[in-house]
Amino acid sequence: MEVRAELTATVWKVVAEVGAVVAEGDELVILESMKMEIPVVAPAAGTVSEMRVAEEDRISEGDVVAVIDVS
């Protein structure tokens, strides 16, 4: 399952690592836009199989930030 950014922003912090087991609603990354911190959360429980962003990356709306293997 691809997790996509809902807005154009800068990646402020990567919270989850590849291999991490996450629950629905767990934070994966925190974006920064216009001095606001916006969390990107897991839409379902599973294991993070890919993290496609790094801290300080500029991303656009719709970019894939992570991939979760749903359990």
C-alpha positions in Angstrom: 0.0 0.0 0.0 1.5 3.3 -1.1 1.2 6.2 1.4 1.1 9.6 -0.4 1.7 13.2 0.6 -1.4 15.3 0.8 0.4 18.5 0.2 3.6 20.1 -1.1 6.1 20.3 1.8 9.5 19.6 3.2 10.2 16.4 5.1 11.0 17.6 8.6 11.4 14.2 10.3 11.3 10.6 9.3 9.7 8.7 12.2 9.4 5.1 10.9 12.1 3.0 9.5 12.0 0.2 6.9 11.0 -3.0 8.7 9.0 -1.2 11.4 5.7 -2.7 12.3 3.1 0.1 12.4 -0.5 0.3 13.5 -3.2 2.3 11.7 -2.7 5.9 12.6 1.0 5.6 13.5 3.2 8.5 12.2 5.5 7.6 9.4 6.9 11.1 8.6 6.3 14.7 9.6 6.1 17.3 6.9 6.7 21.0 7.4 4.8 23.6 5.3 4.4 27.3 6.1 5.9 26.7 9.7 3.3 24.0 10.4 4.1 20.4 11.2 1.8 17.9 9.4 2.1 14.2 10.2 1.7 11.5 7.5 0.1 8.5 9.2 -0.2 4.8 8.3 -3.6 4.2 6.7 -3.5 0.6 7.8 -1.5 -1.8 10.0 1.5 -3.5 8.5 5.2 -3.4 8.0 7.1 -0.5 6.3 8.8 -2.1 3.3 10.0 1.2 1.7 10.7 4.7 2.8 11.0 6.9 -0.3 11.8 10.2 1.4 14.6 11.5 3.6 14.7 14.4 6.0 14.9 17.8 4.2 13.5 16.4 0.9 11.1 18.6 -1.0 8.0 16.7 -2.0 4.9 17.5 -4.0 1.2 16.6 -3.4 0.7 13.0 -4.4 4.3 11.8 -4.0 4.7 8.4 -2.4 6.5 8.8 0.9 6.4 5.2 2.1 5.1 1.7 1.2 3.4 -0.5 3.7 3.0 -4.3 3.4 -0.5 -4.7 4.9 -0.8 -7.6 7.4 
